Amino acid sequence: MEAQEKPVLFWEKQRFTQKWIWILLLTPLLFPLVGLLFPNISNELFTFNASGLLINIGVFLSILLMFSFWFELNTEICTDGIYVRFRPFHRKPRFYPWSEIAHCEVRKYKPLLEYGGWGLRMGSGGTAFNVRGNMGLQLVIKSGKRVLIGTQKATELAGVLKSIHFPDA
């Protein structure tokens, strides 16, 4: 007998695609590229080393690939609960069953003030999984634990919550 999959009512995949992150990641590549493109100028400023250049470029390209493909926040709302996976930190999704959730709501939050930024964060408001923006799904677990899941689809998410389980969401 085949296992039945639970119906997915809401699904969202988010990645770090903000321009400021790419600028920060690409800026260190300028130094080795200056050494490659203008060897006479670079010799006056610093010692040019071809193997060091290749290592630097390899390291920074690896970081770029990590941010563009590896870091990813997936959120699923199903009939049995909420699944969250923040790659590469979670090997499998974290599951929050409806029976364990005391309250949930889509709300505006302050990433820097409440959680110290974006990513997998711990702050005064509990744990946050966020990639960008300032809208999120706030969960209050019956044990008192608080979890915030960032979203770029706040209106759609609120509509799904209202239609299935939490009319106050």
Sequence and secondary structure as in RCSB ss.txt:
>XXXX:A:sequence
MEAQEKPVLFWEKQRFTQKWIWILLLTPLLFPLVGLLFPNISNELFTFNASGLLINIGVFLSILLMFSFWFELNT
EICTDGIYVRFRPFHRKPRFYPWSEIAHCEVRKYKPLLEYGGWGLRMGSGGTAFNVRGNMGLQLVIKSGKRVLIG
TQKATELAGVLKSIHFPDA
>XXXX:A:secstr
       EEEEEEEE   HHHHHHHHHHHHHHHHHHH HHHHHHHS   HHHHHHHHHHHHHHHHIIIII EEEE
EEETTEEEEEEETT SS EEEEGGGEEEEEEEE  IIIIISSSEEEEETTEEEEESSSSEEEEEEETTS EEEEE
 S HHHHHHHHHHHT TT 
